[in-house]
Amino acid sequence: MRVLVIQNCMTEDIGLYEECMKINGVQYDVLHAYLGKRFPSTRDYNAIIVGGTPISANKIREYSYLMREWRFLKEAVMEDKPILGICFGAQILAKLLGAEVRKMSKMEIGTYHVELTEAGRKSKIFKDFPNQFPVFHWHSYTFQTSKKVELLVRGKDCSPNQAFKHGNQIGIQFHLELAPKAIEKWIEKYRHELAETCKTKTRILQECSMVKEEMKKLAYKLMENFLNI
């Protein structure tokens, strides 16, 4: 098993997902795409993980590295390569599959709860997940679904489309991979966005602290499920 992790900005790595791969002895490479690194052949990897960035998936044409990433992922989708897209990664997958990505009326930042759909309860990626579970959000864009995909997770008090499946490709809007230290880093980097939600740093960290152990267990479970697709 060899996995390619595409990191799309310096701040946003894949945190607990990478930790899980290390523990399980998975061979993986991290491609820092935002630095203009060359994309390899899709045939070199068994699976691909696409990380986040503050850039909207609607603006990929403005960035040469994202256009190269688009072409790389398009080829991987055609091969039905297992792909896990996280936040922006889910949005670029959605666009590849013909769905719209739109700006939300307001940002979502902090801890929320989501729930599995009937398809989600039957899916391999959410095997052994509870019907409802906590996640972390920090996003202002969300993906729509298309006839090509199955909706696996829906939001209760947040954006309704939270995870989808198309063949071996999985897109998830939410974050399970962020430990409290990573969230602190995001708060410092993106502090200017907090005003849009009327949440303070203290409140966000308190929300996360209450569910951090559950989120960590679910992050490991999701990654192990993905590696077994």
C-alpha positions in Angstrom: 0.0 0.0 0.0 1.4 3.3 -1.0 -0.5 6.6 -0.5 0.0 10.1 -2.0 -1.0 13.0 0.3 -1.5 16.2 -1.6 -1.0 19.2 0.8 -2.5 22.3 -0.7 -1.3 25.0 1.8 1.4 25.2 4.4 -1.0 25.5 7.4 -3.3 22.5 6.6 -1.8 19.1 6.8 -3.8 15.9 7.5 -2.9 15.7 11.2 -4.4 12.6 12.8 -4.9 10.8 9.5 -1.2 10.9 8.9 -0.6 9.8 12.5 -2.8 6.8 11.9 -0.9 5.9 8.7 2.4 6.0 10.6 1.1 3.8 13.4 -0.2 1.3 10.8 3.1 1.2 8.9 1.6 2.6 5.7 4.0 3.9 3.1 3.1 7.4 2.0 4.5 10.5 0.4 3.5 14.1 1.0 3.4 16.3 -2.1 3.5 20.0 -1.2 1.5 21.1 -4.3 1.4 24.8 -3.3 5.2 24.9 -3.6 4.9 24.0 -7.3 6.1 20.4 -6.8 5.7 18.1 -9.8 2.8 15.7 -9.8 3.8 12.0 -10.2 2.1 9.4 -12.2 -1.2 8.2 -10.7 0.1 4.6 -11.3 2.7 5.1 -8.7 0.2 5.1 -5.9 -2.6 2.9 -4.6 -4.6 5.7 -3.0 -4.6 9.5 -2.8 -5.6 11.9 0.0 -6.3 15.6 -1.0 -6.0 18.1 1.8 -7.5 21.6 2.3 -6.7 25.2 1.5 -8.5 28.5 2.0 -8.7 28.8 -1.8 -12.2 28.1 -3.2 -12.5 25.2 -5.7 -14.2 27.8 -7.9 -10.9 29.6 -8.3 -8.6 26.8 -9.4 -8.0 28.4 -12.8 -6.2 31.2 -11.0 -3.5 28.9 -9.7 -1.3 26.9 -12.0 -0.6 24.2 -9.3 -4.3 23.7 -8.8 -4.9 23.2 -12.5 -2.1 20.6 -12.5 -3.9 19.0 -9.5 -7.2 19.1 -11.4 -5.7 17.2 -14.3 -4.0 14.7 -12.0 -7.2 14.0 -10.1 -9.3 13.8 -13.2 -7.0 10.9 -14.4 -7.2 9.3 -11.0 -11.0 9.4 -11.0 -11.1 7.9 -14.5 -9.0 5.0 -13.1 -11.4 4.7 -10.1 -8.4 5.2 -7.8 -9.4 5.4 -4.1 -9.3 9.1 -3.2 -10.2 10.8 0.0 -10.9 14.5 -0.4 -11.0 16.7 2.7 -12.8 20.1 2.7 -11.3 21.7 -0.4 -10.3 18.2 -1.5 -14.0 17.2 -1.4 -15.0 20.4 -3.3 -12.6 19.8 -6.1 -13.8 16.2 -6.4 -17.4 17.4 -6.5 -16.6 19.8 -9.3 -14.8 17.0 -11.2 -18.0 15.0 -11.0 -20.1 17.8 -12.3 -21.5 19.3 -9.0 -21.6 23.0 -8.0 -19.5 24.5 -5.3 -21.1 27.5 -3.7 -20.3 30.1 -1.1 -22.4 29.8 2.1 -24.4 32.6 3.6 -22.0 32.6 6.6 -18.9 30.7 7.7 -19.0 27.6 9.9 -16.3 27.4 12.5 -16.1 25.1 15.5 -17.6 21.8 16.6 -20.9 20.5 15.1 -22.7 17.2 14.8 -23.5 15.4 11.6 -25.4 12.2 10.9 -25.1 9.3 8.5 -27.6 8.8 5.7 -28.9 5.3 4.9 -26.2 5.0 2.3 -23.6 6.2 4.8 -24.6 3.5 7.3 -24.0 0.9 4.6 -20.8 2.4 3.3 -17.3 1.0 4.0 -15.8 4.4 4.7 -18.1 4.9 7.7 -18.1 1.3 8.9 -18.6 1.1 12.7 -19.4 4.8 13.0 -22.3 6.0 15.2 -25.3 7.4 13.4 -24.4 10.8 14.8 -21.0 12.1 15.6 -19.0 15.3 16.3 -16.8 17.0 13.7 -14.9 20.2 13.3 -15.7 22.8 10.7 -13.8 25.8 9.3 -15.2 26.6 5.9 -17.2 29.2 3.9 -17.9 27.1 0.8 -19.8 23.9 0.4 -20.4 21.4 -2.4 -23.7 20.4 -4.0 -24.3 16.8 -5.0 -24.9 15.4 -8.5 -26.7 12.3 -9.8 -23.3 10.6 -10.0 -22.7 10.5 -6.2 -24.3 9.1 -3.1 -24.7 11.4 -0.1 -23.2 9.6 2.9 -23.3 12.2 5.7 -25.6 15.2 6.2 -25.4 18.2 8.5 -28.0 18.8 11.1 -27.3 22.4 12.0 -24.7 23.2 9.3 -24.3 22.8 5.6 -26.5 19.8 4.6 -24.0 18.0 2.3 -21.1 16.6 4.4 -19.8 13.5 2.7 -20.3 11.7 -0.6 -19.2 8.7 -2.5 -18.5 8.1 -6.2 -17.0 4.7 -6.9 -13.8 4.6 -4.8 -13.7 8.4 -4.3 -14.9 9.9 -1.0 -15.4 13.6 -0.4 -15.8 14.9 3.2 -16.5 18.5 4.0 -15.8 18.2 7.8 -12.6 17.7 9.7 -11.8 14.8 12.2 -8.1 15.0 11.7 -7.5 18.2 13.8 -6.1 17.8 17.3 -6.4 20.9 19.6 -2.9 22.1 18.8 -3.7 22.1 15.1 -6.9 24.0 15.8 -4.9 26.6 17.7 -2.6 27.0 14.7 -5.6 27.5 12.4 -7.1 30.1 14.8 -3.8 32.1 14.7 -3.5 31.9 11.0 -7.2 32.6 10.1 -8.1 34.8 13.1 -9.6 37.5 10.9 -12.4 35.0 10.0 -13.7 34.6 13.5 -15.7 37.7 13.4 -18.0 36.1 10.8 -19.2 33.6 13.4 -19.1 35.6 16.6 -17.0 32.9 18.2 -13.9 33.5 20.3 -10.8 31.4 20.4 -11.7 30.3 23.9 -15.1 29.1 22.8 -13.8 27.2 19.8 -11.1 25.4 21.9 -13.7 24.6 24.6 -16.0 23.0 22.0 -13.1 21.0 20.6 -11.9 19.9 24.0 -15.2 18.4 24.9 -15.1 15.9 22.0 -11.4 15.6 21.2 -11.0 12.0 22.3 -14.1 10.9 20.3 -13.0 12.7 17.2 -9.5 11.2 17.5 -11.0 7.6 17.6 -13.2 8.4 14.6 -10.3 9.9 12.7 -8.3 6.7 13.1 -11.4 4.6 12.2 -12.1 6.6 9.1 -8.5 6.4 7.9 -8.3 2.6 8.5 -11.6 2.2 6.7 -10.3 4.2 3.7 -7.1 2.2 3.5 -9.3 -1.0 3.3 -11.6 0.2 0.5 
